[in-house]
Every structure is written in C-alpha cells, then in structure tokens.
Amino acid sequence: MVYPMQAPTSPPPRRVPPKPSVSYIVDCMYEFTYVWLITGERFWFYPTRLEYGEVSGYRWNGVFWTFFGFDPRYIDAVACSPTPTLY
C-alpha cells in the first residue's frame, strides 16, 4: 500500500484520547495521533515518516497542519485512532 506524504485535508478529532501506558509511534503512521512529549508538550500530529533519530509529518496548530519533525526519544506516549495494534 502506498501512502501520500502530504498533510491531511481535515482537522484532527475534537476529543483528546486518554494517555496510554504503552504506545509506539510506528503503530500510528498515517493516522491522527495525539503526542505527549517528555517536556510536557502535547499536540495532534499526523506522522508520515519514521527514521532512526527522527519522526516527521504534520502538526496541527489549531487552524491548519504544518510540517514538523522531532526526535522520537522525546516521546512519552502516543495515542491514535483506531487503537494501535502491537506486533
């Protein structure tokens, strides 16, 4: 399956999901994903690329999606809908 590497055309869900105790960003690729960072920051994200030392995609700023990348070591937890599947 080929996925587009472009921003979503709709906003993320209005409801913030509960923070899971165990989660993996790889399970949330190309899904609306709520991210909690170890710095305390949290935001909606649409991940499109995952590599060693970087996850990138689109971050919701409250009005529109902007391209954004960060180090996945800063991730505390992620939640995406549908519920992530563990391999």
CORMORA-V499509 format. One line per field, one symbol per residue. ss: DSSP state (h for helix, s for strand, l for the rest). psi: psi as a letter, one per 20 degrees, with the letter a starting at -180 (. if undefined). Layout:
ss->???
psi->???
This chain:
ss->llllllllllllllllllllllllhhhhlllssssssllllssssssssssllsssssssllllsssssslhhhsssssslllllll
psi->ppqqlrqqjrrrqhpprqpqhpqphhijpkqpppppqiiiqqrpqnpipprpjpprcpppjigrpqpqqrpiiipgqqpqprpqpp.
